[in-house]
């Protein structure tokens, strides 16, 4: 039931690379080191162009240390994570700086998208997941009164974020950062590699960010999965010093028919069904991740208004009938 929300596949064939753990390859004479694994429950990979394999492996190890550190902050599944403790107790004193920073950024995206992005939708996730995990459950979804009760707990403005304390204004609130944390981790790994002097890197820690370009001099090539068949790529996108993220309800379906997914409209508590998938390109992965989530739950007119507030960001929408809409047009 709970498959990955994000289906972005690196266009390995187009880029001339194979995604194999710690396999030393050569891209037109330049040694390339590729690692592949898992971060925050999502498929992850690092592609580093470096003439010294040992140094490339050291940089990969540093990157994975950063991922492990941030997982201890943002994971919804680790009982010792800062986020789990916040959701359990409703407050957290002396929160990690990364949690304060990301919750602050999440709240800013909430304001910038008119509430389309809201990290406090976790009660809706808990309601829908619990409903469909039960045997002989109602295929029409949770009762309307239960949806209203969970929706009443969704309010990014009731999230109190200060350097020394994070808290919820109402009992029963909870936060998920699954619509932004992968992008944030991708950015932190990219910045760490840049600080180490790396110029040509492709980082995928749940969302994608390219630093520089492919060693051959051309852009990095990324494949977009078909939302109706994620094993198949329907288009390729070139990235140079930029980021990309895709959201789609097909990533996590609560029911076999796919009527109920993890993408919730914070305003109604219902599962969004405007688009099969939304891909966003932006300068950084945090922005791409958050906006791909927000744009997934709004119709085209609201999407246009949201994008107008984020100059330089572009989005590709896949309609339920398969047609593509690109904004700005």
Secondary structure, 3 states (H helix, E strand, C coil): CCCCCCCEEECHHHHCCCCCCCEEEEECCEEEEEEEEEECCEEEEEEEECCCHHHHHHHHHHHHHHHHHHHHHHCCCCCCCHHHHHHHHCEEECCCHHHHHHHHHHHHHHHHCCCCCCHHHHHHHHHHHHHHHCCCCCCCCCCHHHHHHHHCCCCHHHEEEECCEEEECCCCCCCCCCCCHHHHHHHHHHHHHHHCCCCCEEEECCCEEEECCCCCCCCEEEEEEECCEEEEEEEEEEECCEEEEEECHHHCECCCCCCCECCECCCCCCECCCEEEEEEEECCHHHHHHHHHHHCCCCHHHHHHHHHCCCCCEEEEEECCCCEEEECC
